[in-house]
Every structure is written in C-alpha cells, then in structure tokens.
Amino acid sequence: RVDYTKLCICTGARPKMISDNPRVLWLRDTESTVELRRRLQSARRVVIVGNGGIALELVHEVRGCEVVWAVKDKHIGNAFFDEDASAFLAPALAHRLRPPPEN
C-alpha cells in the first residue's frame, strides 16, 4: 500500500508534430497504425523520428525497406536504458539502420 495526497496517472503522450507534409505519419491511434501498415507495403525508405518506446519498437519491427532512425539524444532508448545498456543493445538494431552521415 502507498499513501498519497494527490495522484497523477500519466498513461500516454502526444507526438510532436514537426511537419504537416502528407507523407509524414503520426502514430497515435489504431487508424494511424493501419495507415502505416498500408504505406509500408510500397515503401523503400522509412524515417523514424524519436527515441521513445514506439520508435524503438518500429526500428525493430519494420521490414522490407531501409530504416533511417533520427535520434537527438546521446544514445538510443535513453528513457529506458542507461548508456551501457544502450551500447549493448545497439548492435542488434544496427543491421536494420542506415549508417549515420559523415561530419
């Protein structure tokens, strides 16, 4: 049992809308995931923006096209893993990703 005066249950988040381009898809409900599945059938390249749980799952699951993962953070899955765990998991995803551009 945990005693509390106030309780806030946060069950989700909203994606940051970075574009209103019709080729950009935001995953937020069942309809948007159905649309993603439809679009993936003919996709050659997919850009996944974000470093949360949905992005991690998409990078792991998307097949049949090139995956580019845009992450602003220092390491992948930073909300879930520390840097060492991220370094351990990164090779399992590396074969799915396009190499980062040279600086």
Backbone hydrogen bonds, N-H to C=O, Kabsch-Sander energy under -0.5 kcal/mol:
donor,donor_aa,acceptor,acceptor_aa,energy
10,C,8,C,-0.7
11,T,9,I,-0.7
17,M,15,P,-0.7
18,I,16,K,-0.9
24,V,21,N,-1.9
28,R,26,W,-0.7
33,T,29,D,-1.6
34,V,30,T,-2.1
35,E,31,E,-2.2
36,L,32,S,-2.2
37,R,33,T,-2.2
38,R,34,V,-2.0
39,R,35,E,-2.6
40,L,36,L,-2.4
41,Q,37,R,-0.8
41,Q,38,R,-0.7
42,S,39,R,-1.2
43,A,39,R,-0.5
43,A,40,L,-0.5
46,V,66,E,-2.9
48,I,46,V,-0.6
48,I,68,V,-3.1
49,V,47,V,-0.6
50,G,48,I,-0.5
50,G,70,A,-2.4
56,L,52,G,-2.4
57,E,53,G,-2.2
58,L,54,I,-2.6
59,V,55,A,-2.7
60,H,56,L,-1.7
61,E,57,E,-2.2
62,V,58,L,-2.9
66,E,44,R,-2.8
67,V,96,R,-0.8
68,V,46,V,-3.1
68,V,66,E,-0.5
69,W,67,V,-0.5
70,A,48,I,-3.0
70,A,68,V,-0.6
71,V,69,W,-0.7
78,N,75,H,-0.8
80,F,77,G,-2.4
81,F,77,G,-3.0
86,S,82,D,-2.3
87,A,83,E,-2.2
88,F,84,D,-1.8
89,L,85,A,-2.1
90,A,86,S,-2.3
92,A,89,L,-1.1
93,L,89,L,-0.8
93,L,90,A,-1.2
94,A,90,A,-1.8
95,H,91,P,-0.7
96,R,93,L,-2.0
97,L,93,L,-0.6
97,L,94,A,-1.3
98,R,67,V,-1.7
